[in-house]
């Protein structure tokens, strides 16, 4: 009798453990075919709720993402065809990589346009097995041109093509990359750079790590460019990796003249390092000295500019954009914001799509039960992004630039600090503001791309806009 009682107790204990685990496992499963509009719950940020509720009814909004295109007619000023391949390729510095290319190389071709140009890019997928897209990182294109599989288009399958058309209205330094299985495809080479309104002799420096080897423009180690002493140069630095890079110029003082494609107001001379978030860009301006060369440093790689002696290394101090430069009008009034959102990043143990682990959370919720930030066109939006997850996160909002208002409660006092990608360190909190002036359904995610694939992503959706595209399904869309 005692033996049976013991077995019953053991069975009860086992069921008490397994039943809740089975429930948590089952409720964590993500459908293999769903609309982004069905994710999570609507967050209206204290503003009025929309005429269309979330869920199935949202699919009947007045405007489809597919209709929010760039110019459909007109001869392009810049026309480029990019052929995506899975292949082994050789870096300019000689190392072999088994990954992805665009027109046979990685990084892919530099696209240059003048402000106001009509840009047309045709993506042809020759052999990328999971499909591919092109996202124009930092360029606030019309929503249908944003290149996010399952949200703004279907992934381009092998043998297919997709045409992107947009006006190059924003001068600055940008980059493009796949937004389909992006944690793998970007890592393995499916990206390139795009500059709008730049000079022909500007220096482009795309930082990327292939198979553990950090490169600048695909070159490991040290490289040298012949630049005459006394010449003023603009170095456009792009961080295409998943983590922050300490970069900057050594050998002479420099100015931070633009961040994320936006000019800095009243830049001053600096000699400290610049903390460049994953996905972010910074433009540095300096005069090549007569006595020594300039050096762009990015950890284990560097670019020597000029023929003089090589300078030293970056100092430990860093440029702080919260106070750098001088104030200027914002063009919006955060004090009269229509909506206030909280974006709280955390981490919790549990299941995600049936897999146990430690997973990122947004406002206490695991993907896909995360907030959908709802706005109406014309709104002024204030968002507070806070991080208690134990790791830093470079947060990227598609389709918009936001201005930093404060960090950890300290108000910004320098130049307006406009960003599309913001490094939010652990235990940090930022208040940002932006104008809801680009209708669509926009991703808002961590640009440490494995973090996005682990659930640190949600969307900003406009009133009356819905998407016909689906995640998963026959097109196998995986936007991460």
C-alpha positions as CSV (number, residue, x, y, z in Angstrom):
1,X,0.0,0.0,0.0
2,X,2.8,2.4,0.9
3,X,4.5,1.6,-2.4
4,X,1.3,2.5,-4.4
5,X,0.9,5.7,-2.3
6,X,4.5,6.6,-3.1
7,X,3.9,6.0,-6.8
8,X,0.8,8.2,-6.8
9,X,2.6,11.0,-5.0
10,X,5.5,10.7,-7.6
11,X,2.9,10.8,-10.4
12,X,1.2,13.8,-8.9
13,X,4.5,15.7,-8.6
14,X,5.4,14.8,-12.1
15,X,2.1,16.0,-13.5
16,X,2.3,19.2,-11.4
17,X,5.6,19.9,-13.2
18,X,4.8,18.6,-16.7
19,X,1.3,20.0,-17.2
20,X,2.4,23.7,-16.7
21,X,5.4,23.1,-18.9
22,X,3.3,21.5,-21.6
23,X,0.9,24.5,-21.4
24,X,3.8,27.0,-21.6
25,X,5.3,25.0,-24.5
26,X,2.0,24.9,-26.4
27,X,1.2,28.6,-25.9
28,X,4.7,29.6,-27.1
29,X,4.3,28.1,-30.6
30,X,4.4,30.6,-33.4
31,X,2.1,29.8,-36.4
32,X,3.9,28.8,-39.6
33,X,1.7,31.2,-41.6
34,X,0.5,34.4,-40.1
35,X,0.0,38.1,-40.8
36,X,2.1,40.7,-39.0
37,X,-1.1,42.5,-38.3
38,X,-2.2,39.6,-36.0
39,X,0.8,39.8,-33.8
40,X,0.4,40.7,-30.1
41,X,-1.8,43.6,-29.0
42,X,-2.5,47.2,-30.0
43,X,-0.8,49.9,-28.0
44,X,-2.2,53.3,-28.7
45,X,0.3,55.3,-26.6
46,X,-2.5,57.1,-24.8
47,X,-3.9,58.5,-28.0
48,X,-7.2,57.7,-29.6
49,X,-7.8,54.1,-30.7
50,X,-8.1,53.5,-34.4
51,X,-11.2,53.1,-36.5
52,X,-10.0,49.6,-37.4
53,X,-9.3,47.2,-34.5
54,X,-6.4,44.8,-34.4
55,X,-6.8,41.3,-35.7
56,X,-8.6,40.0,-38.7
57,X,-10.6,43.2,-39.2
58,X,-7.3,45.1,-39.6
59,X,-6.8,43.4,-43.0
60,X,-9.5,45.5,-44.4
61,X,-7.8,48.8,-43.9
62,X,-8.2,51.6,-46.5
63,X,-4.6,51.3,-47.6
64,X,-2.5,48.3,-48.5
65,X,1.3,48.4,-47.9
66,X,1.6,47.1,-51.5
67,X,0.1,50.5,-52.7
68,X,2.6,52.6,-50.8
69,X,5.2,52.5,-53.5
70,X,7.8,54.9,-54.9
71,X,7.3,56.5,-58.3
72,X,5.9,53.9,-60.7
73,X,6.8,55.8,-63.9
74,X,9.7,57.9,-65.1
75,X,13.2,57.1,-66.3
76,X,15.5,56.4,-63.4
77,X,18.5,58.6,-62.9
78,X,20.3,55.6,-61.2
79,X,19.5,52.1,-62.4
80,X,21.3,49.1,-60.9
81,X,20.8,45.4,-61.2
82,X,22.1,43.3,-58.2
83,X,22.4,39.6,-58.7
84,X,22.4,37.7,-55.4
85,X,24.3,34.4,-55.2
86,X,25.3,31.8,-52.7
87,X,29.0,31.1,-53.4
88,X,32.5,31.0,-52.2
89,X,34.3,34.3,-52.8
90,X,37.6,35.9,-52.1
91,X,37.9,39.1,-50.0
92,X,40.0,41.9,-51.4
93,X,42.6,41.0,-48.8
94,X,42.8,37.4,-50.0
95,X,40.7,35.3,-47.6
96,X,38.1,32.9,-48.9
97,X,34.5,33.1,-47.5
98,X,31.6,30.7,-48.2
99,X,28.6,33.0,-48.1
100,X,26.6,35.4,-50.3
101,X,27.5,38.0,-52.9
102,X,25.9,40.7,-54.9
103,X,27.3,40.9,-58.4
104,X,30.0,38.5,-57.3
105,X,31.4,40.5,-54.4
106,X,30.8,41.4,-50.8
107,X,30.3,44.1,-49.9
108,X,28.1,44.6,-52.9
109,X,28.5,47.5,-55.3
110,X,28.5,51.1,-53.9
111,X,25.4,52.8,-55.1
112,X,25.8,56.6,-55.6
113,X,23.0,59.0,-56.2
114,X,22.4,62.8,-56.2
115,X,19.7,64.2,-54.0
116,X,16.4,64.1,-55.9
117,X,17.5,61.3,-58.2
118,X,15.0,58.5,-59.0
119,X,16.8,55.3,-58.0
120,X,15.8,51.9,-59.5
121,X,17.4,48.7,-58.2
122,X,16.5,45.3,-59.6
123,X,17.3,42.4,-57.3
124,X,17.7,39.1,-59.1
125,X,18.0,36.0,-56.9
126,X,20.2,33.6,-58.8
127,X,21.0,31.1,-56.0
128,X,20.2,32.3,-52.4
129,X,18.2,29.3,-51.3
130,X,16.1,30.9,-48.5
131,X,15.1,33.9,-50.7
132,X,16.3,37.4,-50.4
133,X,15.2,41.1,-50.2
134,X,16.9,44.5,-50.1
135,X,16.2,46.8,-47.2
136,X,17.5,50.4,-47.5
137,X,18.8,50.9,-44.0
138,X,18.2,54.4,-42.8
139,X,16.6,55.7,-46.0
140,X,13.0,56.6,-45.2
141,X,11.6,55.1,-48.4
142,X,7.9,54.5,-49.1
143,X,6.7,51.5,-47.2
144,X,6.4,49.1,-50.2
145,X,10.1,49.7,-51.0
146,X,11.3,48.8,-47.5
147,X,12.4,45.3,-48.4
148,X,11.1,43.3,-45.4
149,X,10.0,39.8,-46.2
150,X,6.5,39.1,-45.0
151,X,5.7,42.7,-44.2
152,X,6.3,44.8,-47.3
153,X,6.9,42.1,-49.9
154,X,7.5,38.4,-50.4
155,X,11.0,37.2,-50.3
156,X,12.5,36.8,-53.8
157,X,12.9,33.1,-54.4
158,X,15.6,31.5,-56.6
159,X,15.0,32.5,-60.2
160,X,12.8,35.5,-59.2
161,X,13.4,39.3,-59.2
162,X,12.0,42.4,-57.5
163,X,12.3,46.0,-58.5
164,X,12.7,48.8,-56.0
165,X,12.0,52.5,-57.0
166,X,12.4,55.5,-54.7
167,X,13.4,59.1,-54.8
168,X,16.8,59.8,-53.1
169,X,15.5,62.7,-51.1
170,X,17.8,62.3,-48.0
171,X,21.5,63.1,-48.4
172,X,23.7,60.9,-46.3
173,X,25.5,57.6,-45.7
174,X,23.3,54.5,-45.8
175,X,23.6,50.8,-46.5
176,X,21.4,48.1,-47.9
177,X,21.0,44.5,-46.9
178,X,18.7,41.5,-47.0
179,X,15.8,41.4,-44.6
180,X,15.0,37.8,-45.1
181,X,16.8,35.4,-42.7
182,X,18.9,38.4,-42.1
183,X,20.8,37.1,-39.1
184,X,22.5,34.7,-41.6
185,X,22.4,36.4,-44.9
186,X,23.8,39.8,-43.7
187,X,26.5,38.0,-41.6
188,X,27.5,36.0,-44.7
189,X,27.8,38.9,-47.1
190,X,24.5,40.0,-48.5
191,X,24.9,43.8,-48.1
192,X,26.3,46.9,-49.7
193,X,26.6,50.7,-49.3
194,X,24.6,53.6,-50.7
195,X,25.6,57.3,-50.5
196,X,23.2,60.1,-51.5
197,X,24.7,63.5,-52.3
198,X,28.3,62.6,-51.5
199,X,31.5,63.8,-53.3
200,X,33.4,61.4,-55.5
201,X,36.5,61.5,-53.3
202,X,34.7,60.8,-50.1
203,X,36.2,57.7,-48.3
204,X,33.7,54.8,-47.7
205,X,34.5,52.5,-44.8
206,X,32.1,49.6,-44.4
207,X,33.0,47.5,-41.3
208,X,32.0,43.9,-41.5
209,X,33.1,40.6,-39.9
210,X,33.4,37.5,-42.0
211,X,34.0,34.1,-40.3
212,X,35.4,36.0,-37.3
213,X,37.7,38.2,-39.4
214,X,36.8,41.9,-39.1
215,X,37.3,43.9,-42.3
216,X,37.0,47.4,-43.7
217,X,35.6,47.2,-47.2
218,X,36.3,43.5,-47.2
219,X,40.0,43.9,-46.3
220,X,41.5,42.5,-43.1
221,X,44.4,44.1,-41.2
222,X,45.8,47.5,-42.3
223,X,45.2,49.2,-45.7
224,X,46.5,52.5,-47.0
225,X,44.9,55.1,-49.3
226,X,46.9,57.8,-51.0
227,X,45.5,61.1,-49.8
228,X,47.5,64.4,-50.2
229,X,48.6,66.3,-47.1
230,X,46.4,69.3,-46.5
231,X,43.4,67.8,-48.1
232,X,40.1,67.9,-46.2
233,X,38.4,64.5,-46.4
234,X,35.0,63.1,-45.3
235,X,35.2,59.5,-44.1
236,X,31.8,57.7,-44.2
237,X,31.9,54.8,-41.7
238,X,29.2,52.1,-41.7
239,X,28.9,49.4,-39.1
240,X,27.3,46.4,-40.7
241,X,28.1,44.1,-37.8
242,X,25.9,43.1,-34.9
243,X,27.7,44.9,-32.1
244,X,29.0,48.4,-31.3
245,X,32.4,49.3,-32.8
246,X,34.7,51.9,-31.3
247,X,36.0,53.9,-34.2
248,X,37.4,57.3,-35.1
249,X,40.3,59.1,-36.7
250,X,43.8,59.3,-35.1
251,X,46.6,61.6,-36.1
252,X,44.6,64.9,-36.2
253,X,41.5,66.3,-34.6
254,X,38.3,65.5,-36.5
255,X,34.7,66.6,-36.6
256,X,31.6,64.4,-36.4
257,X,29.7,66.0,-39.3
258,X,26.8,63.5,-39.7
259,X,25.2,60.6,-37.9
260,X,22.7,58.2,-39.5
261,X,22.5,60.4,-42.6
262,X,21.6,63.6,-40.7
263,X,24.0,66.5,-40.4
264,X,25.3,67.6,-37.0
265,X,24.7,71.3,-36.1
266,X,27.8,73.1,-35.0
267,X,30.3,70.2,-34.9
268,X,33.5,70.9,-32.9
269,X,36.9,69.4,-33.0
270,X,37.2,66.0,-31.3
271,X,40.0,63.5,-30.7
272,X,38.1,60.8,-28.8
273,X,36.7,57.5,-30.1
274,X,33.2,57.4,-31.6
275,X,30.9,54.5,-30.3
276,X,29.2,53.4,-33.6
277,X,26.2,51.2,-33.0
278,X,25.4,48.1,-35.1
279,X,23.7,49.3,-38.3
280,X,24.6,53.0,-37.6
281,X,26.7,55.3,-39.7
282,X,29.0,58.3,-38.9
283,X,30.7,60.8,-41.2
284,X,34.0,62.1,-39.9
285,X,35.8,65.1,-41.4
286,X,39.4,66.0,-41.0
287,X,42.4,67.6,-42.7
288,X,45.3,65.2,-43.5
289,X,48.3,66.6,-41.6
290,X,51.7,67.2,-43.2
291,X,53.7,65.4,-40.6
292,X,51.9,62.1,-40.3
293,X,49.0,60.2,-41.8
294,X,45.5,59.9,-40.5
295,X,44.3,56.5,-39.3
296,X,40.7,55.3,-39.2
297,X,40.7,52.6,-36.5
298,X,38.0,50.0,-35.9
299,X,39.4,47.5,-33.5
300,X,41.6,44.9,-35.3
301,X,41.5,46.7,-38.6
302,X,42.5,50.2,-39.8
303,X,42.7,52.4,-42.8
304,X,45.7,54.7,-43.2
305,X,44.9,57.9,-45.1
306,X,48.0,59.7,-46.4
307,X,51.7,59.1,-46.9
308,X,53.1,60.3,-43.6
309,X,54.1,58.3,-40.5
310,X,51.5,56.2,-38.9
311,X,49.9,57.7,-35.8
312,X,49.0,56.0,-32.5
313,X,45.8,54.5,-31.3
314,X,42.4,55.7,-30.3
315,X,42.1,57.1,-26.8
316,X,39.8,55.6,-24.1
317,X,37.5,58.7,-24.1
318,X,34.4,58.7,-26.4
319,X,32.4,61.4,-28.1
320,X,29.0,61.9,-26.4
321,X,26.3,63.0,-28.9
322,X,24.1,64.1,-26.0
323,X,26.2,67.2,-25.6
324,X,28.2,67.4,-28.9
325,X,27.5,70.3,-31.2
326,X,25.1,73.2,-30.7
327,X,21.3,73.3,-30.4
328,X,19.0,73.9,-33.4
329,X,15.2,73.8,-33.9
330,X,13.8,70.2,-34.1
331,X,10.9,70.9,-36.4
332,X,8.5,69.2,-34.0
333,X,7.3,69.8,-30.5
334,X,7.7,66.8,-28.2
335,X,5.9,68.7,-25.4
336,X,2.7,68.4,-27.5
337,X,3.1,64.7,-28.5
338,X,0.0,62.9,-29.5
339,X,1.2,59.5,-28.3
340,X,3.7,58.3,-25.6
341,X,5.0,54.8,-25.9
342,X,7.1,52.6,-23.6
343,X,9.5,50.1,-25.1
344,X,10.9,48.1,-22.2
345,X,13.5,45.5,-23.2
346,X,13.9,42.6,-20.8
347,X,14.7,38.9,-20.7
348,X,13.0,35.9,-19.2
349,X,13.3,32.1,-19.1
350,X,10.7,30.1,-21.0
351,X,9.8,28.8,-24.4
352,X,9.8,30.6,-27.7
353,X,8.2,28.6,-30.6
354,X,8.5,25.5,-28.4
355,X,12.3,26.0,-27.8
356,X,13.4,26.5,-24.1
357,X,15.9,29.2,-23.3
358,X,16.4,32.8,-22.2
359,X,14.3,35.0,-24.5
360,X,14.0,38.8,-25.0
361,X,10.8,40.5,-24.0
362,X,9.1,43.8,-24.9
363,X,7.1,45.3,-22.1
364,X,7.2,41.9,-20.4
365,X,5.9,39.9,-23.3
366,X,7.7,37.4,-25.5
367,X,7.3,37.3,-29.3
368,X,4.9,37.2,-30.9
369,X,2.7,38.5,-28.1
370,X,4.4,41.9,-28.2
371,X,2.9,45.4,-28.6
372,X,2.0,46.8,-32.0
373,X,2.6,50.6,-31.7
374,X,-0.4,52.3,-33.4
375,X,-0.2,55.8,-34.8
376,X,-2.1,58.1,-37.1
377,X,-0.4,60.1,-39.9
378,X,0.6,63.5,-38.5
379,X,1.1,62.4,-34.9
380,X,4.1,63.5,-32.9
381,X,5.3,60.5,-31.0
382,X,7.5,60.3,-27.9
383,X,8.9,56.8,-27.1
384,X,10.9,55.8,-24.0
385,X,13.2,52.9,-24.6
386,X,14.6,51.2,-21.5
387,X,16.8,48.2,-21.1
388,X,17.1,45.8,-18.2
389,X,18.0,42.7,-20.2
390,X,21.6,42.4,-19.2
391,X,22.9,43.2,-22.8
392,X,23.1,46.3,-25.0
393,X,20.7,46.5,-28.0
394,X,21.1,48.7,-31.1
395,X,17.4,49.6,-31.7
396,X,16.4,50.4,-35.3
397,X,13.1,51.9,-36.4
398,X,12.3,51.6,-40.1
399,X,11.0,54.4,-42.2
400,X,11.6,57.2,-39.7
401,X,14.4,59.2,-38.0
402,X,13.9,60.1,-34.4
403,X,15.6,62.7,-32.3
404,X,17.1,61.9,-28.9
405,X,15.5,64.0,-26.1
406,X,17.3,62.5,-23.1
407,X,19.4,59.7,-21.7
408,X,18.8,58.4,-18.2
409,X,16.8,61.5,-17.5
410,X,19.5,63.9,-18.6
411,X,18.2,66.2,-21.4
412,X,20.1,66.5,-24.7
413,X,21.9,69.8,-24.9
414,X,24.0,69.6,-28.1
415,X,23.1,69.4,-31.7
416,X,19.8,67.7,-32.5
417,X,20.8,64.0,-32.3
418,X,18.8,62.4,-35.1
419,X,19.1,58.6,-35.4
420,X,17.6,55.6,-37.1
421,X,19.7,53.2,-35.0
422,X,20.3,53.8,-31.3
423,X,22.6,51.9,-29.0
424,X,20.7,51.3,-25.7
425,X,23.0,49.9,-23.1
426,X,22.0,47.7,-20.2
427,X,20.4,49.8,-17.4
428,X,20.0,52.7,-19.8
429,X,16.9,54.6,-20.8
430,X,16.4,56.9,-23.7
431,X,13.5,59.3,-24.6
432,X,13.2,59.9,-28.3
433,X,10.6,61.7,-30.5
434,X,9.6,61.5,-34.2
435,X,6.9,62.6,-36.6
436,X,4.6,59.9,-37.9
437,X,4.9,61.1,-41.5
438,X,5.5,58.0,-43.5
439,X,2.4,55.7,-43.6
440,X,2.9,52.0,-43.5
441,X,3.7,49.0,-41.3
442,X,7.3,49.4,-40.1
443,X,9.6,47.1,-38.2
444,X,11.1,48.3,-34.9
445,X,13.7,45.9,-33.8
446,X,17.2,45.2,-32.4
447,X,19.9,45.3,-35.1
448,X,21.9,42.8,-33.4
449,X,20.2,40.5,-35.9
450,X,20.4,37.3,-33.9
451,X,18.5,39.2,-31.2
452,X,15.8,40.0,-33.7
453,X,15.6,36.3,-34.7
454,X,15.2,35.5,-31.0
455,X,12.1,37.7,-30.7
456,X,13.4,41.3,-30.1
457,X,11.2,42.9,-32.8
458,X,7.8,44.5,-33.2
459,X,6.1,47.0,-35.5
460,X,4.9,50.5,-35.8
461,X,1.5,50.5,-37.7
462,X,-0.4,53.5,-39.1
463,X,-4.2,53.9,-38.9
464,X,-6.0,52.4,-41.9
465,X,-2.9,50.6,-43.3
466,X,-2.6,46.8,-43.5
467,X,-0.4,44.4,-45.3
468,X,-1.4,41.5,-47.6
469,X,1.9,39.7,-46.9
470,X,2.4,36.9,-44.5
471,X,5.2,35.5,-42.5
472,X,6.0,31.9,-43.4
473,X,3.5,30.4,-45.9
474,X,4.3,29.5,-49.4
475,X,6.8,32.3,-49.8
476,X,8.7,31.2,-46.6
477,X,9.1,34.8,-45.4
478,X,11.3,35.1,-42.4
479,X,11.7,38.9,-41.8
480,X,13.7,38.8,-38.5
